[in-house]
Structure formats: structure tokens, C-alpha cells
Amino acid sequence: MGWTEEKVAKLKELWGKGNTASQIAEIIGGISRNAVIGKAHRLNLSAKIKTRSATSSQNYENSLEEKNYKTRRGRKSKFKSLIIEKDFEPENPKQLEELDENSCKWPIGHPDEKSFYFCGRSSLKDFSYCKLHLLYAYQPKGKKEEVTEKEEVPEFIEKKIQSA
């Protein structure tokens, strides 16, 4: 099928009115949507992609910033509640075979050593770790190493830090 002068004129007219390539192909008949797109491209007809107006894009960006702020605040508040609580239950050392779905699976030591074990405290729902090890594993963005005062750190955490 070839493009005749009448078909090209009809394409330009319909394209200018804002019809889709599928609609133009159907109206002209005997050509595919892709043929319409290809011919429009070769004729350098204006692109049909509509962009957001300046005001709507500004609103869109503002809503994205708002959403990101809410997400960050929500995630931080989840961890803050864990940080405030300082009285963690004592470790309950377990071997691999003793672990179940409700025990913390944080490894202590090196697997090649005889003293190697898993934390064994009660894990939080939907997580593999206890409250303490959840703080290590899932740190809030941008707060990788938050400085804490010496008296705030429980003694057993201090021992872990020194042994690491």
C-alpha cells in the first residue's frame, strides 16, 4: 500500500485535529496504526505527547515531596519507638537447630568458632530479629551511625560493641 497525496493530506488534517494514530488508520483505511505513526514521523508532524502544564507539574512535584516527607517521617517514628525502649529481654543463646519462627536469628560470633550461636530473643512479628537487632539491621535512612550518650547504652550492648 502506498501513501497517495489524498491520504497524506487526510493524515495531516486528522493529525492536526488531535486524532490518535489508531483512529486515523481506521478513517483512512487499509493502513496500520504503525504506518500512520511512521509517516507522521517522516513528515515531521508535531509530537502528540501531552506534557503537564507548569501549574500541574508544580502541584505534582509538591505532592511527591509531601508523600516522601510522610514516608520518611513514618519510617523514622517506627524506629524511634524501639530506640526509646531500653529494657530488652536477655539473650537466649540458640544453635541453628533450635531456632523457630519466633526467635531472633541474629548471629553472634563467627560460624567457624565453637562459641557461635544465635541471639534467640523473641523476634518481632513479621521480622527475623528481636527489637535490639532490628535496630542494627534496619536503620533509618541517613542515620547510619547516630551518636548516643554513654549512659543511654545498656551494658550488654556495650559488651557487644566492644567484642565486635
ABEGO torsion letter per residue (X at the ends): XBBBAAAAAAAAAAAAAGBBAAAAAAAAEGBBAAAAAAAAAAAGBBBABBBBBAAAAAAAAAAAAAAAAAAAAAAAAAAAAAAABABBBBBBBBBAAABBAABBABBBEBAABAABBBAGBBBBBGBABBAAAAAAABBBBGAABBBBBAAABBAAAAAAAAAX
